[in-house]
Structures are given as C-alpha cells and as structure tokens.
Amino acid sequence: MDSVGFLSEQLHMNTVSRLTFCLALACIALAPAPLFADTSKLLVSAPSKSLTWFPAMLAKERGFLKDEGLDVDFVIMNPRLALQAVVSGDVAYTTALGSTIRAAFRGLPVRVVLTICEKPHFALIAKPGITSVERLKGKILGISSFGASSDTMARAVLNKYKLTPGQDVKILAVGGGLNRLAALKSGAIDATLIEAPYNIMLEQEGFSRMLFVGDLIPSPIAGFGTTVERIQKQGGEIRRLVRAALRAIQFAKSNREESVKSIARWTGMALPLAQGSYEMAVKTWAATGIPSAQALGAAMEEVQAELKLDHAPDPARAFDWSFVKP
C-alpha cells in the first residue's frame, strides 16, 4: 500500500474504532445484568495505533494472550476519555502511561502494572528552514491533544531548551498522526512531535528532524495501566496479561523479519516504512516490563515539574511492579 493508501486506511480505521467502541458501550448499557457481569472479554484502550504498544497487539496476533486464556480487544480512544473509561470500568486497561502516571499522582486510584515502551517514539519534525529547537520561538508546535503524551513531551522538550510553552512557542492540538502530518505540510503549524511512520514520510519529503525525543527524555510511555481495585481483585488476570505481553516483547526483539511483516499488516504501511519504523521502535521496548532507572527518573522529574513539587515523587505511588517481578 502507498503512503496515500496508508493515510486513508488510518483515517478509516480510527473512525471505525470509535464507532465500534461507542456501539460496544451502548450494547453493554442495554444488556441484562448477567451479561454485564461477563468479564471474559477484556477491552484495552490505546490513544492511537502506535508502535509504542505494538508488542501488546503482537501478543494477540501470535496467540500468546489466547495461551493465557485471555480474549482481548483493543479500542482507540482519546487518553483522557480512556482514563475515565478505566476508572468507570468500561475498559479494563489503558496503554497510555503518561496520563495514567499523572492521574495516580493526582490521587486517582490507578497504577501502571507493565511498561512496554520506555522511550517516547516522537521525532520533532519542522518545516524546512527551522534547523534547531531554539528557532521554534514565535512558532506553532502541533500536538495530538492536550494532556496526551505528545503534549507532555512537547512541553518537556521546550523546557529543556529554555522555551516557555504557550508563550515562546504556541502549542496547537490538531489530532492524530494523520492530522499533524497534514497540518505541517499545509503550513498550519511550523513543527510537530510525531511518531513513525509519519516522521519517516515527512523526512522523505524534505522536512527536518531536529531530534528524537526518546534520546532527550527517556520516559515510560506505553504499557498497561489499570485501577487499584482491579489489581486487588483480578491479580491472576493481570499476571497472565503481563506474561503474554513480555513474551511478545521478547519475540518482537528476536524476530525482526516476522515483526516487520506484522507491523506492515497491522498498519497497512509499505514494507520499507515498516522496516524503518521497527528499527526505531525495537530499541525502546522494555524487555523486563520495568523501565530503566534513567527512564523512571525522567518520568519523576516531569511529574515534579508539572505538579510543582519540592522533590521527585515516589514511583510506588504510580507503579506496581509485583506482576513483572519473579
């Protein structure tokens, strides 16, 4: 499939995913009590179809989840909506760790039980002529939505370069990867934080990559977040989910050719784009399910700055590693 076909397919699949999720919730709401109590189907929300959580999808494709007796479906949702859905019980887990971590430190009863990706996949891409982060002063930086990982990472990058978000650089929420790509190409924004394969497409068309955010700010960005109540009541389920995901991470890291083909099938992107995307992503997947000390430290520094705390907070307030430790 060519780039235009890939973008059209992405837009179609995002629309279908939203409609499917709304229909699913409507069916649940109208169902009799015995059906509502059926927990055999697990819904996992994700903010977008991203390689940050690709191993989770691979766990389903390769049958690792089925081996654990789990029937899992993934639905695409805005991170804030996804967090509300987790807390309300409409979905069991979310792959969006940024919003989960921040919610935990704000007092919501949620925890991260597995880290899949410990480095953001975003590349900072700008239109020709903007060759450094400092030159973004007075410009417009596009993100997906406020509160999403692209937003928090954009603000962290700007702060690293002594630029004040919203003052020195205007931040504009324009939607998913497809929307950000179109906005940059049309000139509606001057730069954007964007993930594969969109960054690869833009670079091929002459746009500048200023940096890979994961190299500057290694911070957990994808995995599984859920409620404290689920941790207390469904520990066996979580352990099986985590075991299947860790198995998939190891498979993805060890089987390049098969993983690239799977990425191409899942996203509909051309094989060269899938290969480039895999090479970028494979180094960011956490083999043990626990982020590195550097990534964890970066995450706590972000929370400290955002919440204006005197000291970096205790990670135990947001993470529960009991399911990934032997």
Secondary structure as GFF3:
##gff-version 3
##sequence-region A 1 326
A	DSSP	alpha_helix	3	30	.	.	.	ID=ss1
A	DSSP	alpha_helix	33	36	.	.	.	ID=ss2
A	DSSP	beta_strand	41	46	.	.	.	ID=ss3
A	DSSP	three_ten_helix	51	53	.	.	.	ID=ss4
A	DSSP	alpha_helix	54	61	.	.	.	ID=ss5
A	DSSP	alpha_helix	64	67	.	.	.	ID=ss6
A	DSSP	beta_strand	71	76	.	.	.	ID=ss7
A	DSSP	alpha_helix	79	88	.	.	.	ID=ss8
A	DSSP	beta_strand	93	96	.	.	.	ID=ss9
A	DSSP	alpha_helix	97	105	.	.	.	ID=ss10
A	DSSP	beta_strand	110	117	.	.	.	ID=ss11
A	DSSP	beta_strand	123	126	.	.	.	ID=ss12
A	DSSP	three_ten_helix	133	136	.	.	.	ID=ss13
A	DSSP	beta_strand	140	143	.	.	.	ID=ss14
A	DSSP	alpha_helix	149	160	.	.	.	ID=ss15
A	DSSP	beta_strand	170	173	.	.	.	ID=ss16
A	DSSP	alpha_helix	177	186	.	.	.	ID=ss17
A	DSSP	beta_strand	191	194	.	.	.	ID=ss18
A	DSSP	alpha_helix	198	204	.	.	.	ID=ss19
A	DSSP	beta_strand	208	212	.	.	.	ID=ss20
A	DSSP	alpha_helix	213	216	.	.	.	ID=ss21
A	DSSP	beta_strand	222	227	.	.	.	ID=ss22
A	DSSP	alpha_helix	228	233	.	.	.	ID=ss23
A	DSSP	alpha_helix	235	254	.	.	.	ID=ss24
A	DSSP	alpha_helix	256	267	.	.	.	ID=ss25
A	DSSP	alpha_helix	271	281	.	.	.	ID=ss26
A	DSSP	three_ten_helix	282	284	.	.	.	ID=ss27
A	DSSP	alpha_helix	293	307	.	.	.	ID=ss28
A	DSSP	three_ten_helix	315	317	.	.	.	ID=ss29
A	DSSP	three_ten_helix	321	323	.	.	.	ID=ss30
###
